[in-house]
Amino acid sequence: MANALSLLTNTQKKTLKLKYIDNLAFKEIAVIMNVSQQAVSKNHKLAINKLRNLLQEK
């Protein structure tokens, strides 16, 4: 799992940390990262899909 996480971009890692560790909503993450809510949603989706694909390969 740590290997898969290392393959994410810094933005994707930060998005996942704020969502699942800090338990913030996309709207709150958008304010912190100074991006739109849609950008947060897209980063989240890309990160989750990338992790899913990497973990299914193993």
Sequence and secondary structure as in RCSB ss.txt:
>XXXX:A:sequence
MANALSLLTNTQKKTLKLKYIDNLAFKEIAVIMNVSQQAVSKNHKLAINKLRNLLQEK
>XXXX:A:secstr
 HHHHHTS HHHHHHHIIIIIS   HHHHHHHHTS HHHHHHHHHHHHHHHHHHHHH 
